[in-house]
Amino acid sequence: MDTMDKDRIKSLIKLFFTGYVQIILIAVNTWQITHDKWVGAALVSFAINFVWTLNVKKIAFGGWPERIIYALGGSLGCLSGLFITKLIYE
């Protein structure tokens, strides 16, 4: 595997994890909003928007592999966010 392939794989892994983290935060934030957790909702929404700034250029100028990897990260992030929210708040 040459350096270009390793860099591409590394880039896709980073994209997966930024999508993953963003959707975890959205899942937690959704719960916070529906349960009137004002301070937590404000802090987590800031984090969501900050992570989004890291993703937007990669997705906007990426191809199908980037979109699919990002969406897979988001799907797993959703499930993880539900799990984490239950651990924290219940």
VMD Tcl script that draws the C-alpha trace (Angstrom):
set ca {
  {0.00 0.00 0.00}
  {1.53 3.29 -1.04}
  {1.44 6.58 0.87}
  {-1.48 7.91 -1.17}
  {-3.65 4.92 -0.21}
  {-2.70 5.26 3.46}
  {-3.51 8.97 3.40}
  {-6.88 8.27 1.75}
  {-7.78 5.63 4.34}
  {-6.69 7.94 7.17}
  {-8.83 10.72 5.72}
  {-11.90 8.46 5.47}
  {-11.43 7.25 9.06}
  {-11.26 10.86 10.29}
  {-14.40 11.68 8.32}
  {-16.21 8.66 9.81}
  {-15.34 9.76 13.34}
  {-16.31 13.39 12.84}
  {-19.70 12.24 11.51}
  {-19.94 9.82 14.43}
  {-19.19 12.48 17.03}
  {-21.52 15.03 15.46}
  {-24.52 12.70 15.53}
  {-23.78 11.54 19.08}
  {-23.96 15.19 20.07}
  {-27.20 15.70 18.14}
  {-28.82 12.68 19.82}
  {-27.83 13.96 23.26}
  {-28.90 17.51 22.38}
  {-32.31 16.35 21.18}
  {-32.94 14.72 24.54}
  {-31.69 17.79 26.39}
  {-33.99 20.09 24.43}
  {-37.06 17.92 24.98}
  {-36.31 17.75 28.72}
  {-35.56 21.46 29.26}
  {-31.84 21.02 30.04}
  {-30.96 24.58 29.02}
  {-27.29 24.77 29.98}
  {-26.44 21.32 28.62}
  {-28.37 22.03 25.42}
  {-26.46 25.28 24.89}
  {-23.06 23.66 25.47}
  {-23.74 20.63 23.30}
  {-25.22 22.72 20.48}
  {-22.00 24.74 20.42}
  {-20.04 21.50 20.09}
  {-22.34 20.30 17.28}
  {-21.74 23.45 15.31}
  {-18.02 23.38 15.92}
  {-17.74 19.77 14.70}
  {-19.88 20.69 11.68}
  {-17.31 23.30 10.66}
  {-14.74 20.49 10.50}
  {-16.98 18.38 8.24}
  {-18.63 20.74 5.79}
  {-15.73 21.22 3.36}
  {-14.85 17.51 3.33}
  {-18.41 16.53 2.46}
  {-19.19 19.36 0.06}
  {-16.16 18.61 -2.09}
  {-16.05 14.86 -1.46}
  {-17.36 12.06 -3.62}
  {-19.63 9.12 -2.92}
  {-17.13 7.26 -0.71}
  {-16.86 10.30 1.59}
  {-20.64 10.67 1.75}
  {-21.17 7.00 2.54}
  {-18.45 6.88 5.20}
  {-19.82 10.05 6.80}
  {-23.37 8.65 6.80}
  {-22.18 5.37 8.33}
  {-20.42 7.31 11.07}
  {-23.63 9.25 11.65}
  {-25.71 6.08 11.90}
  {-23.40 4.57 14.48}
  {-23.25 7.94 16.23}
  {-27.03 7.98 16.54}
  {-27.09 4.60 18.27}
  {-24.17 5.55 20.50}
  {-25.82 8.87 21.35}
  {-28.99 7.10 22.46}
  {-26.95 4.72 24.60}
  {-24.86 7.51 26.15}
  {-27.92 9.66 26.86}
  {-29.60 6.78 28.68}
  {-26.44 6.22 30.75}
  {-26.14 9.89 31.71}
  {-29.76 10.85 32.30}
  {-31.59 7.71 33.40}
}
mol new
graphics top color blue
foreach p $ca { graphics top sphere $p radius 0.5 }
foreach p [lrange $ca 0 end-1] q [lrange $ca 1 end] { graphics top cylinder $p $q radius 0.2 }
display resetview
